[in-house]
Amino acid sequence: MLSRFDYIRPQVLEDALAFLGENTGTKILAGGTDLMVMLRRNAEMPEHILDIKSIPETKQLEYKPGSGLFIGASITVNQVAEAEAIQKRYAALVQGANSLASYQLRNRATLVGNICNASPGADLAAPLLVYEATVHIAGSRGTRQVAIDQFFTGVKKTVLQPDEMVLGISLPDVGPGDDSIFLKQARIKGHDLGIVGVAARRTAANTYLVAMSAVAPTPIRLTKLEEMLNSQGVTAELAVLAGEKARSLIKPISDVRSSAEYRLHISGILVKRALMQLLVIGGK
């Protein structure tokens, strides 16, 4: 049975922020796929639930040439996966979206919710990291923007303060020749939580970015690996070495889904595969 709480659904952002500023212990509802599970288990027992789906700023999904992409906090994962502008320019984000849970759940789950839940294995975190996304935050004391690699602070923890909410996430524009890929290893085919996730991107300037999920307390960019790739120039031989290097840069744990040893093993394989596939896409 659900615990008792007050349900509030503001129509404008100002009302939502005012309520957050005056009521500590408020939980925000957009998709609710994680929150409802916690409520049913009484793992969360909030006094207030703030439904943000009617706020216009959270419903924006817009791509502007030269500016980039903005994904509002109420935009579902399926809306992300099926948007033509995203499919043309942000392949890893689409692949990550399509790997999350089932199609039915993706009709409710939101990209911003996946990030705010702050699971180390969040499927959409690694693609957002390689695109150097920015998190747009609003609170009763004003607005701020935080780089996605600074947003996560620990397992299920972010920089968000009790009186703040995420309005959306923006990604910079990308041009022709900018390619990316997301690979995920799970226990079974279909909708399952990832054992390891890898996103890799080659920009139009031929620089590489690599990020991983489920191998550390937070999703991470492998900046030291990127330095190696960008200083030497990626080849098939270097992709193999990169897979070995990646294992030295992560600290996975053992849990109900996988042992740490297997995560280390598959991490190297996925990094190598991702880089090899980018080489194929680039015709090298």
Helices and strands as residue ranges (DSSP letters): E 6-8, H 13-22, E 26-29, H 35-40, E 48-51, G 56-59, E 61-64, E 68-72, H 77-82, H 84-89, H 91-99, H 103-106, H 111-116, H 125-130, E 134-139, E 142-147, H 148-151, E 152-154, E 157-158, E 164-172, E 179-186, E 194-202, E 208-213, E 220-221, H 223-232, H 236-247, H 260-281
